[in-house]
């Protein structure tokens, strides 16, 4: 799958969760959303992108959530 498409989708989902007032809960909910709705392959590719490229193209909540909750998404 095209990693830029995954980045775009993650950022769009993250934009929704950024509106939540409780940031730690928003990050947890974001990670749970990916766990429930994305194929494992998609999650692995996005995490690999962060490891290799640093994730500068991801919004702040998305990057922080993936770093914090990445182990549950593998």
CHARMM internal coordinates of N, CA and C (Angstrom, degrees):
IC EDIT
DIST 1 N 1 CA 1.4485
DIST 1 CA 1 C 1.5290
ANGL 1 N 1 CA 1 C 108.99
DIST 1 C 2 N 1.2894
ANGL 1 CA 1 C 2 N 117.29
DIHE 1 N 1 CA 1 C 2 N 148.93
DIST 2 N 2 CA 1.4648
ANGL 1 C 2 N 2 CA 123.30
DIHE 1 CA 1 C 2 N 2 CA 178.98
DIST 2 CA 2 C 1.5231
ANGL 2 N 2 CA 2 C 109.32
DIHE 1 C 2 N 2 CA 2 C -70.45
DIST 2 C 3 N 1.3273
ANGL 2 CA 2 C 3 N 116.03
DIHE 2 N 2 CA 2 C 3 N 118.91
DIST 3 N 3 CA 1.4622
ANGL 2 C 3 N 3 CA 120.40
DIHE 2 CA 2 C 3 N 3 CA -176.19
DIST 3 CA 3 C 1.5304
ANGL 3 N 3 CA 3 C 111.61
DIHE 2 C 3 N 3 CA 3 C -64.99
DIST 3 C 4 N 1.3134
ANGL 3 CA 3 C 4 N 117.94
DIHE 3 N 3 CA 3 C 4 N -31.33
DIST 4 N 4 CA 1.4692
ANGL 3 C 4 N 4 CA 119.59
DIHE 3 CA 3 C 4 N 4 CA 178.26
DIST 4 CA 4 C 1.5265
ANGL 4 N 4 CA 4 C 111.18
DIHE 3 C 4 N 4 CA 4 C -65.49
DIST 4 C 5 N 1.3159
ANGL 4 CA 4 C 5 N 115.87
DIHE 4 N 4 CA 4 C 5 N -33.09
DIST 5 N 5 CA 1.4747
ANGL 4 C 5 N 5 CA 119.50
DIHE 4 CA 4 C 5 N 5 CA 175.50
DIST 5 CA 5 C 1.5325
ANGL 5 N 5 CA 5 C 109.77
DIHE 4 C 5 N 5 CA 5 C -66.72
DIST 5 C 6 N 1.3252
ANGL 5 CA 5 C 6 N 117.34
DIHE 5 N 5 CA 5 C 6 N -40.84
DIST 6 N 6 CA 1.4648
ANGL 5 C 6 N 6 CA 121.27
DIHE 5 CA 5 C 6 N 6 CA 177.06
DIST 6 CA 6 C 1.5245
ANGL 6 N 6 CA 6 C 110.75
DIHE 5 C 6 N 6 CA 6 C -63.11
DIST 6 C 7 N 1.3304
ANGL 6 CA 6 C 7 N 116.88
DIHE 6 N 6 CA 6 C 7 N -41.50
DIST 7 N 7 CA 1.4660
ANGL 6 C 7 N 7 CA 121.66
DIHE 6 CA 6 C 7 N 7 CA 178.17
DIST 7 CA 7 C 1.5279
ANGL 7 N 7 CA 7 C 109.70
DIHE 6 C 7 N 7 CA 7 C -61.16
DIST 7 C 8 N 1.3163
ANGL 7 CA 7 C 8 N 116.56
DIHE 7 N 7 CA 7 C 8 N -45.84
DIST 8 N 8 CA 1.4690
ANGL 7 C 8 N 8 CA 120.87
DIHE 7 CA 7 C 8 N 8 CA 179.66
DIST 8 CA 8 C 1.5210
ANGL 8 N 8 CA 8 C 110.88
DIHE 7 C 8 N 8 CA 8 C -60.58
DIST 8 C 9 N 1.3272
ANGL 8 CA 8 C 9 N 116.04
DIHE 8 N 8 CA 8 C 9 N -46.53
DIST 9 N 9 CA 1.4641
ANGL 8 C 9 N 9 CA 119.33
DIHE 8 CA 8 C 9 N 9 CA -179.92
DIST 9 CA 9 C 1.5277
ANGL 9 N 9 CA 9 C 110.99
DIHE 8 C 9 N 9 CA 9 C -63.76
DIST 9 C 10 N 1.3314
ANGL 9 CA 9 C 10 N 117.43
DIHE 9 N 9 CA 9 C 10 N -43.83
DIST 10 N 10 CA 1.4640
ANGL 9 C 10 N 10 CA 121.00
DIHE 9 CA 9 C 10 N 10 CA 179.76
DIST 10 CA 10 C 1.5264
ANGL 10 N 10 CA 10 C 110.60
DIHE 9 C 10 N 10 CA 10 C -61.19
DIST 10 C 11 N 1.3323
ANGL 10 CA 10 C 11 N 116.65
DIHE 10 N 10 CA 10 C 11 N -41.94
DIST 11 N 11 CA 1.4651
ANGL 10 C 11 N 11 CA 120.00
DIHE 10 CA 10 C 11 N 11 CA 179.20
DIST 11 CA 11 C 1.5192
ANGL 11 N 11 CA 11 C 111.64
DIHE 10 C 11 N 11 CA 11 C -65.87
DIST 11 C 12 N 1.3180
ANGL 11 CA 11 C 12 N 117.90
DIHE 11 N 11 CA 11 C 12 N -36.97
DIST 12 N 12 CA 1.4640
ANGL 11 C 12 N 12 CA 120.59
DIHE 11 CA 11 C 12 N 12 CA 177.79
DIST 12 CA 12 C 1.5239
ANGL 12 N 12 CA 12 C 110.73
DIHE 11 C 12 N 12 CA 12 C -66.06
DIST 12 C 13 N 1.3115
ANGL 12 CA 12 C 13 N 116.44
DIHE 12 N 12 CA 12 C 13 N -43.23
DIST 13 N 13 CA 1.4611
ANGL 12 C 13 N 13 CA 120.49
DIHE 12 CA 12 C 13 N 13 CA 177.46
DIST 13 CA 13 C 1.5206
ANGL 13 N 13 CA 13 C 109.62
DIHE 12 C 13 N 13 CA 13 C -65.25
DIST 13 C 14 N 1.3216
ANGL 13 CA 13 C 14 N 116.30
DIHE 13 N 13 CA 13 C 14 N -43.05
DIST 14 N 14 CA 1.4577
ANGL 13 C 14 N 14 CA 121.02
DIHE 13 CA 13 C 14 N 14 CA 179.10
DIST 14 CA 14 C 1.5175
ANGL 14 N 14 CA 14 C 112.66
DIHE 13 C 14 N 14 CA 14 C -60.82
DIST 14 C 15 N 1.3241
ANGL 14 CA 14 C 15 N 117.07
DIHE 14 N 14 CA 14 C 15 N -35.05
DIST 15 N 15 CA 1.4663
ANGL 14 C 15 N 15 CA 120.53
DIHE 14 CA 14 C 15 N 15 CA 178.12
DIST 15 CA 15 C 1.5224
ANGL 15 N 15 CA 15 C 111.16
DIHE 14 C 15 N 15 CA 15 C -60.25
DIST 15 C 16 N 1.3163
ANGL 15 CA 15 C 16 N 116.11
DIHE 15 N 15 CA 15 C 16 N -37.24
DIST 16 N 16 CA 1.4690
ANGL 15 C 16 N 16 CA 119.19
DIHE 15 CA 15 C 16 N 16 CA 176.55
DIST 16 CA 16 C 1.5290
ANGL 16 N 16 CA 16 C 110.33
DIHE 15 C 16 N 16 CA 16 C -64.83
DIST 16 C 17 N 1.3235
ANGL 16 CA 16 C 17 N 116.68
DIHE 16 N 16 CA 16 C 17 N -48.31
DIST 17 N 17 CA 1.4615
ANGL 16 C 17 N 17 CA 120.34
DIHE 16 CA 16 C 17 N 17 CA -175.88
DIST 17 CA 17 C 1.5274
ANGL 17 N 17 CA 17 C 112.08
DIHE 16 C 17 N 17 CA 17 C -70.40
DIST 17 C 18 N 1.3170
ANGL 17 CA 17 C 18 N 118.42
DIHE 17 N 17 CA 17 C 18 N -22.71
DIST 18 N 18 CA 1.4657
ANGL 17 C 18 N 18 CA 120.91
DIHE 17 CA 17 C 18 N 18 CA 177.03
DIST 18 CA 18 C 1.5233
ANGL 18 N 18 CA 18 C 112.52
DIHE 17 C 18 N 18 CA 18 C -64.44
DIST 18 C 19 N 1.3091
ANGL 18 CA 18 C 19 N 117.46
DIHE 18 N 18 CA 18 C 19 N -20.47
DIST 19 N 19 CA 1.4690
ANGL 18 C 19 N 19 CA 120.30
DIHE 18 CA 18 C 19 N 19 CA 179.97
DIST 19 CA 19 C 1.5250
ANGL 19 N 19 CA 19 C 112.13
DIHE 18 C 19 N 19 CA 19 C -76.77
DIST 19 C 20 N 1.3160
ANGL 19 CA 19 C 20 N 117.25
DIHE 19 N 19 CA 19 C 20 N -11.17
DIST 20 N 20 CA 1.4639
ANGL 19 C 20 N 20 CA 120.32
DIHE 19 CA 19 C 20 N 20 CA -179.45
DIST 20 CA 20 C 1.5309
ANGL 20 N 20 CA 20 C 109.25
DIHE 19 C 20 N 20 CA 20 C -73.85
DIST 20 C 21 N 1.3289
ANGL 20 CA 20 C 21 N 117.69
DIHE 20 N 20 CA 20 C 21 N 138.94
DIST 21 N 21 CA 1.4657
ANGL 20 C 21 N 21 CA 120.19
DIHE 20 CA 20 C 21 N 21 CA -177.20
DIST 21 CA 21 C 1.5295
ANGL 21 N 21 CA 21 C 114.10
DIHE 20 C 21 N 21 CA 21 C -71.78
DIST 21 C 22 N 1.3184
ANGL 21 CA 21 C 22 N 118.14
DIHE 21 N 21 CA 21 C 22 N -25.70
DIST 22 N 22 CA 1.4603
ANGL 21 C 22 N 22 CA 122.92
DIHE 21 CA 21 C 22 N 22 CA -178.10
DIST 22 CA 22 C 1.5324
ANGL 22 N 22 CA 22 C 108.59
DIHE 21 C 22 N 22 CA 22 C -99.66
DIST 22 C 23 N 1.3467
ANGL 22 CA 22 C 23 N 115.74
DIHE 22 N 22 CA 22 C 23 N 97.69
DIST 23 N 23 CA 1.4707
ANGL 22 C 23 N 23 CA 120.10
DIHE 22 CA 22 C 23 N 23 CA -174.79
DIST 23 CA 23 C 1.5304
ANGL 23 N 23 CA 23 C 113.41
DIHE 22 C 23 N 23 CA 23 C -59.63
DIST 23 C 24 N 1.3329
ANGL 23 CA 23 C 24 N 120.26
DIHE 23 N 23 CA 23 C 24 N -46.14
DIST 24 N 24 CA 1.4690
ANGL 23 C 24 N 24 CA 118.14
DIHE 23 CA 23 C 24 N 24 CA 177.76
DIST 24 CA 24 C 1.5328
ANGL 24 N 24 CA 24 C 112.67
DIHE 23 C 24 N 24 CA 24 C -58.28
DIST 24 C 25 N 1.3138
ANGL 24 CA 24 C 25 N 117.12
DIHE 24 N 24 CA 24 C 25 N -39.77
DIST 25 N 25 CA 1.4616
ANGL 24 C 25 N 25 CA 120.30
DIHE 24 CA 24 C 25 N 25 CA 177.83
DIST 25 CA 25 C 1.5293
ANGL 25 N 25 CA 25 C 110.53
DIHE 24 C 25 N 25 CA 25 C -67.04
DIST 25 C 26 N 1.3195
ANGL 25 CA 25 C 26 N 116.22
DIHE 25 N 25 CA 25 C 26 N -38.67
DIST 26 N 26 CA 1.4651
ANGL 25 C 26 N 26 CA 120.52
DIHE 25 CA 25 C 26 N 26 CA 178.72
DIST 26 CA 26 C 1.5279
ANGL 26 N 26 CA 26 C 110.72
DIHE 25 C 26 N 26 CA 26 C -62.29
DIST 26 C 27 N 1.3198
ANGL 26 CA 26 C 27 N 116.96
DIHE 26 N 26 CA 26 C 27 N -42.00
DIST 27 N 27 CA 1.4656
ANGL 26 C 27 N 27 CA 120.21
DIHE 26 CA 26 C 27 N 27 CA 179.29
DIST 27 CA 27 C 1.5266
ANGL 27 N 27 CA 27 C 110.85
DIHE 26 C 27 N 27 CA 27 C -65.95
DIST 27 C 28 N 1.3205
ANGL 27 CA 27 C 28 N 116.66
DIHE 27 N 27 CA 27 C 28 N -41.07
DIST 28 N 28 CA 1.4608
ANGL 27 C 28 N 28 CA 120.69
DIHE 27 CA 27 C 28 N 28 CA 177.06
DIST 28 CA 28 C 1.5291
ANGL 28 N 28 CA 28 C 110.90
DIHE 27 C 28 N 28 CA 28 C -63.94
DIST 28 C 29 N 1.3179
ANGL 28 CA 28 C 29 N 116.63
DIHE 28 N 28 CA 28 C 29 N -44.36
DIST 29 N 29 CA 1.4663
ANGL 28 C 29 N 29 CA 120.87
DIHE 28 CA 28 C 29 N 29 CA 179.40
DIST 29 CA 29 C 1.5274
ANGL 29 N 29 CA 29 C 111.43
DIHE 28 C 29 N 29 CA 29 C -64.40
DIST 29 C 30 N 1.3346
ANGL 29 CA 29 C 30 N 116.56
DIHE 29 N 29 CA 29 C 30 N -38.62
DIST 30 N 30 CA 1.4650
ANGL 29 C 30 N 30 CA 120.36
DIHE 29 CA 29 C 30 N 30 CA 177.14
DIST 30 CA 30 C 1.5302
ANGL 30 N 30 CA 30 C 110.09
DIHE 29 C 30 N 30 CA 30 C -60.45
DIST 30 C 31 N 1.3296
ANGL 30 CA 30 C 31 N 116.36
DIHE 30 N 30 CA 30 C 31 N -49.33
DIST 31 N 31 CA 1.4665
ANGL 30 C 31 N 31 CA 120.27
DIHE 30 CA 30 C 31 N 31 CA -179.20
DIST 31 CA 31 C 1.5278
ANGL 31 N 31 CA 31 C 110.71
DIHE 30 C 31 N 31 CA 31 C -62.14
DIST 31 C 32 N 1.3141
ANGL 31 CA 31 C 32 N 116.97
DIHE 31 N 31 CA 31 C 32 N -41.58
DIST 32 N 32 CA 1.4659
ANGL 31 C 32 N 32 CA 119.86
DIHE 31 CA 31 C 32 N 32 CA 178.19
DIST 32 CA 32 C 1.5241
ANGL 32 N 32 CA 32 C 111.68
DIHE 31 C 32 N 32 CA 32 C -64.47
DIST 32 C 33 N 1.3245
ANGL 32 CA 32 C 33 N 116.61
DIHE 32 N 32 CA 32 C 33 N -35.60
DIST 33 N 33 CA 1.4653
ANGL 32 C 33 N 33 CA 120.44
DIHE 32 CA 32 C 33 N 33 CA 176.94
DIST 33 CA 33 C 1.5369
ANGL 33 N 33 CA 33 C 110.04
DIHE 32 C 33 N 33 CA 33 C -61.07
DIST 33 C 34 N 1.3357
ANGL 33 CA 33 C 34 N 116.44
DIHE 33 N 33 CA 33 C 34 N -46.86
DIST 34 N 34 CA 1.4649
ANGL 33 C 34 N 34 CA 119.42
DIHE 33 CA 33 C 34 N 34 CA 178.76
DIST 34 CA 34 C 1.5249
ANGL 34 N 34 CA 34 C 110.87
DIHE 33 C 34 N 34 CA 34 C -63.31
DIST 34 C 35 N 1.3185
ANGL 34 CA 34 C 35 N 116.78
DIHE 34 N 34 CA 34 C 35 N -41.02
DIST 35 N 35 CA 1.4660
ANGL 34 C 35 N 35 CA 121.13
DIHE 34 CA 34 C 35 N 35 CA -179.71
DIST 35 CA 35 C 1.5289
ANGL 35 N 35 CA 35 C 110.80
DIHE 34 C 35 N 35 CA 35 C -60.43
DIST 35 C 36 N 1.3179
ANGL 35 CA 35 C 36 N 116.54
DIHE 35 N 35 CA 35 C 36 N -41.57
DIST 36 N 36 CA 1.4696
ANGL 35 C 36 N 36 CA 120.97
DIHE 35 CA 35 C 36 N 36 CA -177.67
DIST 36 CA 36 C 1.5290
ANGL 36 N 36 CA 36 C 113.47
DIHE 35 C 36 N 36 CA 36 C -78.44
DIST 36 C 37 N 1.3294
ANGL 36 CA 36 C 37 N 117.82
DIHE 36 N 36 CA 36 C 37 N -32.15
DIST 37 N 37 CA 1.4666
ANGL 36 C 37 N 37 CA 120.24
DIHE 36 CA 36 C 37 N 37 CA -167.12
DIST 37 CA 37 C 1.5276
ANGL 37 N 37 CA 37 C 115.68
DIHE 36 C 37 N 37 CA 37 C -113.80
DIST 37 C 38 N 1.3051
ANGL 37 CA 37 C 38 N 118.03
DIHE 37 N 37 CA 37 C 38 N -14.88
DIST 38 N 38 CA 1.4586
ANGL 37 C 38 N 38 CA 120.29
DIHE 37 CA 37 C 38 N 38 CA 179.86
DIST 38 CA 38 C 1.5181
ANGL 38 N 38 CA 38 C 109.91
DIHE 37 C 38 N 38 CA 38 C -104.89
DIST 38 C 39 N 1.3288
ANGL 38 CA 38 C 39 N 115.65
DIHE 38 N 38 CA 38 C 39 N 144.50
DIST 39 N 39 CA 1.4575
ANGL 38 C 39 N 39 CA 120.60
DIHE 38 CA 38 C 39 N 39 CA 174.34
DIST 39 CA 39 C 1.5312
ANGL 39 N 39 CA 39 C 108.75
DIHE 38 C 39 N 39 CA 39 C -65.00
DIST 39 C 40 N 1.3302
ANGL 39 CA 39 C 40 N 117.35
DIHE 39 N 39 CA 39 C 40 N 149.24
DIST 40 N 40 CA 1.4740
ANGL 39 C 40 N 40 CA 119.43
DIHE 39 CA 39 C 40 N 40 CA 178.09
DIST 40 CA 40 C 1.5284
ANGL 40 N 40 CA 40 C 113.04
DIHE 39 C 40 N 40 CA 40 C -53.85
DIST 40 C 41 N 1.3129
ANGL 40 CA 40 C 41 N 116.49
DIHE 40 N 40 CA 40 C 41 N -37.20
DIST 41 N 41 CA 1.4697
ANGL 40 C 41 N 41 CA 120.76
DIHE 40 CA 40 C 41 N 41 CA 179.43
DIST 41 CA 41 C 1.5236
ANGL 41 N 41 CA 41 C 111.11
DIHE 40 C 41 N 41 CA 41 C -60.26
DIST 41 C 42 N 1.3276
ANGL 41 CA 41 C 42 N 116.72
DIHE 41 N 41 CA 41 C 42 N -41.41
DIST 42 N 42 CA 1.4660
ANGL 41 C 42 N 42 CA 121.00
DIHE 41 CA 41 C 42 N 42 CA -179.90
DIST 42 CA 42 C 1.5328
ANGL 42 N 42 CA 42 C 110.36
DIHE 41 C 42 N 42 CA 42 C -65.08
DIST 42 C 43 N 1.3255
ANGL 42 CA 42 C 43 N 116.07
DIHE 42 N 42 CA 42 C 43 N -43.68
DIST 43 N 43 CA 1.4650
ANGL 42 C 43 N 43 CA 120.14
DIHE 42 CA 42 C 43 N 43 CA 179.36
DIST 43 CA 43 C 1.5251
ANGL 43 N 43 CA 43 C 110.98
DIHE 42 C 43 N 43 CA 43 C -63.52
DIST 43 C 44 N 1.3302
ANGL 43 CA 43 C 44 N 116.66
DIHE 43 N 43 CA 43 C 44 N -43.56
DIST 44 N 44 CA 1.4738
ANGL 43 C 44 N 44 CA 120.53
DIHE 43 CA 43 C 44 N 44 CA 179.24
DIST 44 CA 44 C 1.5223
ANGL 44 N 44 CA 44 C 111.42
DIHE 43 C 44 N 44 CA 44 C -61.67
DIST 44 C 45 N 1.3214
ANGL 44 CA 44 C 45 N 117.12
DIHE 44 N 44 CA 44 C 45 N -42.50
DIST 45 N 45 CA 1.4630
ANGL 44 C 45 N 45 CA 120.48
DIHE 44 CA 44 C 45 N 45 CA -179.64
DIST 45 CA 45 C 1.5194
ANGL 45 N 45 CA 45 C 111.40
DIHE 44 C 45 N 45 CA 45 C -63.89
DIST 45 C 46 N 1.3250
ANGL 45 CA 45 C 46 N 117.35
DIHE 45 N 45 CA 45 C 46 N -39.76
DIST 46 N 46 CA 1.4603
ANGL 45 C 46 N 46 CA 120.20
DIHE 45 CA 45 C 46 N 46 CA 178.89
DIST 46 CA 46 C 1.5297
ANGL 46 N 46 CA 46 C 110.64
DIHE 45 C 46 N 46 CA 46 C -67.33
DIST 46 C 47 N 1.3274
ANGL 46 CA 46 C 47 N 117.70
DIHE 46 N 46 CA 46 C 47 N -42.47
DIST 47 N 47 CA 1.4636
ANGL 46 C 47 N 47 CA 120.88
DIHE 46 CA 46 C 47 N 47 CA 177.95
DIST 47 CA 47 C 1.5261
ANGL 47 N 47 CA 47 C 111.12
DIHE 46 C 47 N 47 CA 47 C -65.31
DIST 47 C 48 N 1.3153
ANGL 47 CA 47 C 48 N 117.04
DIHE 47 N 47 CA 47 C 48 N -38.49
DIST 48 N 48 CA 1.4658
ANGL 47 C 48 N 48 CA 121.00
DIHE 47 CA 47 C 48 N 48 CA 177.01
DIST 48 CA 48 C 1.5270
ANGL 48 N 48 CA 48 C 110.56
DIHE 47 C 48 N 48 CA 48 C -64.07
DIST 48 C 49 N 1.3094
ANGL 48 CA 48 C 49 N 116.49
DIHE 48 N 48 CA 48 C 49 N -38.16
DIST 49 N 49 CA 1.4646
ANGL 48 C 49 N 49 CA 121.29
DIHE 48 CA 48 C 49 N 49 CA 177.44
DIST 49 CA 49 C 1.5343
ANGL 49 N 49 CA 49 C 110.21
DIHE 48 C 49 N 49 CA 49 C -59.79
DIST 49 C 50 N 1.3226
ANGL 49 CA 49 C 50 N 116.63
DIHE 49 N 49 CA 49 C 50 N -41.71
DIST 50 N 50 CA 1.4659
ANGL 49 C 50 N 50 CA 120.21
DIHE 49 CA 49 C 50 N 50 CA 178.88
DIST 50 CA 50 C 1.5260
ANGL 50 N 50 CA 50 C 110.20
DIHE 49 C 50 N 50 CA 50 C -64.78
DIST 50 C 51 N 1.3201
ANGL 50 CA 50 C 51 N 116.42
DIHE 50 N 50 CA 50 C 51 N -43.90
DIST 51 N 51 CA 1.4634
ANGL 50 C 51 N 51 CA 120.41
DIHE 50 CA 50 C 51 N 51 CA -179.81
DIST 51 CA 51 C 1.5270
ANGL 51 N 51 CA 51 C 111.74
DIHE 50 C 51 N 51 CA 51 C -62.43
DIST 51 C 52 N 1.3216
ANGL 51 CA 51 C 52 N 117.12
DIHE 51 N 51 CA 51 C 52 N -40.12
DIST 52 N 52 CA 1.4666
ANGL 51 C 52 N 52 CA 121.20
DIHE 51 CA 51 C 52 N 52 CA -174.96
DIST 52 CA 52 C 1.5216
ANGL 52 N 52 CA 52 C 113.23
DIHE 51 C 52 N 52 CA 52 C -87.00
DIST 52 C 53 N 1.3396
ANGL 52 CA 52 C 53 N 117.56
DIHE 52 N 52 CA 52 C 53 N -36.76
DIST 53 N 53 CA 1.4601
ANGL 52 C 53 N 53 CA 121.08
DIHE 52 CA 52 C 53 N 53 CA -173.24
DIST 53 CA 53 C 1.5243
ANGL 53 N 53 CA 53 C 113.84
DIHE 52 C 53 N 53 CA 53 C -111.04
DIST 53 C 54 N 1.3256
ANGL 53 CA 53 C 54 N 117.34
DIHE 53 N 53 CA 53 C 54 N -10.55
DIST 54 N 54 CA 1.4534
ANGL 53 C 54 N 54 CA 120.43
DIHE 53 CA 53 C 54 N 54 CA 178.65
DIST 54 CA 54 C 1.5150
ANGL 54 N 54 CA 54 C 115.24
DIHE 53 C 54 N 54 CA 54 C 91.65
DIST 54 C 55 N 1.3165
ANGL 54 CA 54 C 55 N 117.97
DIHE 54 N 54 CA 54 C 55 N -19.31
DIST 55 N 55 CA 1.4585
ANGL 54 C 55 N 55 CA 120.76
DIHE 54 CA 54 C 55 N 55 CA 176.45
DIST 55 CA 55 C 1.5150
ANGL 55 N 55 CA 55 C 115.43
DIHE 54 C 55 N 55 CA 55 C 77.62
DIST 55 C 56 N 1.3270
ANGL 55 CA 55 C 56 N 117.88
DIHE 55 N 55 CA 55 C 56 N 22.29
DIST 56 N 56 CA 1.4697
ANGL 55 C 56 N 56 CA 120.22
DIHE 55 CA 55 C 56 N 56 CA -178.73
DIST 56 CA 56 C 1.5291
ANGL 56 N 56 CA 56 C 112.78
DIHE 55 C 56 N 56 CA 56 C -64.58
DIST 56 C 57 N 1.3266
ANGL 56 CA 56 C 57 N 117.33
DIHE 56 N 56 CA 56 C 57 N -15.83
DIST 57 N 57 CA 1.4601
ANGL 56 C 57 N 57 CA 121.14
DIHE 56 CA 56 C 57 N 57 CA 178.91
DIST 57 CA 57 C 1.5332
ANGL 57 N 57 CA 57 C 112.45
DIHE 56 C 57 N 57 CA 57 C -89.91
DIST 57 C 58 N 1.3237
ANGL 57 CA 57 C 58 N 116.53
DIHE 57 N 57 CA 57 C 58 N 2.13
DIST 58 N 58 CA 1.4623
ANGL 57 C 58 N 58 CA 121.17
DIHE 57 CA 57 C 58 N 58 CA 176.96
DIST 58 CA 58 C 1.5191
ANGL 58 N 58 CA 58 C 109.88
DIHE 57 C 58 N 58 CA 58 C -98.17
DIST 58 C 59 N 1.3340
ANGL 58 CA 58 C 59 N 116.59
DIHE 58 N 58 CA 58 C 59 N 146.95
DIST 59 N 59 CA 1.4598
ANGL 58 C 59 N 59 CA 117.76
DIHE 58 CA 58 C 59 N 59 CA 177.80
DIST 59 CA 59 C 1.5241
ANGL 59 N 59 CA 59 C 109.47
DIHE 58 C 59 N 59 CA 59 C -70.51
DIST 59 C 60 N 1.3236
ANGL 59 CA 59 C 60 N 116.12
DIHE 59 N 59 CA 59 C 60 N 163.04
DIST 60 N 60 CA 1.4555
ANGL 59 C 60 N 60 CA 121.63
DIHE 59 CA 59 C 60 N 60 CA -171.49
DIST 60 CA 60 C 1.5152
ANGL 60 N 60 CA 60 C 114.66
DIHE 59 C 60 N 60 CA 60 C -57.51
DIST 60 C 61 N 1.3196
ANGL 60 CA 60 C 61 N 117.52
DIHE 60 N 60 CA 60 C 61 N -45.93
DIST 61 N 61 CA 1.4582
ANGL 60 C 61 N 61 CA 120.35
DIHE 60 CA 60 C 61 N 61 CA -179.39
DIST 61 CA 61 C 1.5228
ANGL 61 N 61 CA 61 C 110.93
DIHE 60 C 61 N 61 CA 61 C -63.56
DIST 61 C 62 N 1.3224
ANGL 61 CA 61 C 62 N 116.85
DIHE 61 N 61 CA 61 C 62 N -42.30
DIST 62 N 62 CA 1.4630
ANGL 61 C 62 N 62 CA 121.26
DIHE 61 CA 61 C 62 N 62 CA -178.95
DIST 62 CA 62 C 1.5262
ANGL 62 N 62 CA 62 C 110.14
DIHE 61 C 62 N 62 CA 62 C -62.33
DIST 62 C 63 N 1.3084
ANGL 62 CA 62 C 63 N 116.29
DIHE 62 N 62 CA 62 C 63 N -49.64
DIST 63 N 63 CA 1.4609
ANGL 62 C 63 N 63 CA 119.99
DIHE 62 CA 62 C 63 N 63 CA -178.26
DIST 63 CA 63 C 1.5240
ANGL 63 N 63 CA 63 C 111.09
DIHE 62 C 63 N 63 CA 63 C -62.68
DIST 63 C 64 N 1.3035
ANGL 63 CA 63 C 64 N 116.85
DIHE 63 N 63 CA 63 C 64 N -45.16
DIST 64 N 64 CA 1.4649
ANGL 63 C 64 N 64 CA 120.84
DIHE 63 CA 63 C 64 N 64 CA 179.48
DIST 64 CA 64 C 1.5302
ANGL 64 N 64 CA 64 C 110.91
DIHE 63 C 64 N 64 CA 64 C -63.38
DIST 64 C 65 N 1.3213
ANGL 64 CA 64 C 65 N 117.09
DIHE 64 N 64 CA 64 C 65 N -43.11
DIST 65 N 65 CA 1.4675
ANGL 64 C 65 N 65 CA 121.14
DIHE 64 CA 64 C 65 N 65 CA 179.63
DIST 65 CA 65 C 1.5203
ANGL 65 N 65 CA 65 C 111.43
DIHE 64 C 65 N 65 CA 65 C -63.72
DIST 65 C 66 N 1.3282
ANGL 65 CA 65 C 66 N 116.67
DIHE 65 N 65 CA 65 C 66 N -42.04
DIST 66 N 66 CA 1.4585
ANGL 65 C 66 N 66 CA 120.07
DIHE 65 CA 65 C 66 N 66 CA -179.36
DIST 66 CA 66 C 1.5225
ANGL 66 N 66 CA 66 C 111.42
DIHE 65 C 66 N 66 CA 66 C -67.94
DIST 66 C 67 N 1.3098
ANGL 66 CA 66 C 67 N 116.97
DIHE 66 N 66 CA 66 C 67 N -36.26
DIST 67 N 67 CA 1.4665
ANGL 66 C 67 N 67 CA 119.40
DIHE 66 CA 66 C 67 N 67 CA 176.78
DIST 67 CA 67 C 1.5224
ANGL 67 N 67 CA 67 C 111.32
DIHE 66 C 67 N 67 CA 67 C -69.57
DIST 67 C 68 N 1.3203
ANGL 67 CA 67 C 68 N 116.38
DIHE 67 N 67 CA 67 C 68 N -39.00
DIST 68 N 68 CA 1.4594
ANGL 67 C 68 N 68 CA 121.37
DIHE 67 CA 67 C 68 N 68 CA -177.73
DIST 68 CA 68 C 1.5350
ANGL 68 N 68 CA 68 C 112.32
DIHE 67 C 68 N 68 CA 68 C -74.73
DIST 68 C 69 N 1.3212
ANGL 68 CA 68 C 69 N 116.44
DIHE 68 N 68 CA 68 C 69 N -40.70
DIST 69 N 69 CA 1.4664
ANGL 68 C 69 N 69 CA 121.26
DIHE 68 CA 68 C 69 N 69 CA -173.55
DIST 69 CA 69 C 1.5300
ANGL 69 N 69 CA 69 C 113.16
DIHE 68 C 69 N 69 CA 69 C -112.92
DIST 69 C 70 N 1.3197
ANGL 69 CA 69 C 70 N 117.41
DIHE 69 N 69 CA 69 C 70 N 12.59
DIST 70 N 70 CA 1.4609
ANGL 69 C 70 N 70 CA 120.75
DIHE 69 CA 69 C 70 N 70 CA -175.76
DIST 70 CA 70 C 1.5138
ANGL 70 N 70 CA 70 C 114.65
DIHE 69 C 70 N 70 CA 70 C -58.07
DIST 70 C 71 N 1.3240
ANGL 70 CA 70 C 71 N 117.52
DIHE 70 N 70 CA 70 C 71 N -34.64
DIST 71 N 71 CA 1.4702
ANGL 70 C 71 N 71 CA 119.56
DIHE 70 CA 70 C 71 N 71 CA -177.32
DIST 71 CA 71 C 1.5288
ANGL 71 N 71 CA 71 C 111.75
DIHE 70 C 71 N 71 CA 71 C -63.15
DIST 71 C 72 N 1.3271
ANGL 71 CA 71 C 72 N 118.05
DIHE 71 N 71 CA 71 C 72 N -31.21
DIST 72 N 72 CA 1.4659
ANGL 71 C 72 N 72 CA 119.79
DIHE 71 CA 71 C 72 N 72 CA 179.19
DIST 72 CA 72 C 1.5276
ANGL 72 N 72 CA 72 C 112.54
DIHE 71 C 72 N 72 CA 72 C -76.94
DIST 72 C 73 N 1.3411
ANGL 72 CA 72 C 73 N 116.15
DIHE 72 N 72 CA 72 C 73 N -12.74
DIST 73 N 73 CA 1.4639
ANGL 72 C 73 N 73 CA 120.04
DIHE 72 CA 72 C 73 N 73 CA -176.38
DIST 73 CA 73 C 1.5237
ANGL 73 N 73 CA 73 C 113.19
DIHE 72 C 73 N 73 CA 73 C -96.50
DIST 73 C 74 N 1.3188
ANGL 73 CA 73 C 74 N 117.43
DIHE 73 N 73 CA 73 C 74 N -6.92
DIST 74 N 74 CA 1.4767
ANGL 73 C 74 N 74 CA 120.26
DIHE 73 CA 73 C 74 N 74 CA -177.86
DIST 74 CA 74 C 1.4974
ANGL 74 N 74 CA 74 C 111.86
DIHE 73 C 74 N 74 CA 74 C -76.47
END
COOR INIT
IC SEED 1 N 1 CA 1 C
IC BUILD
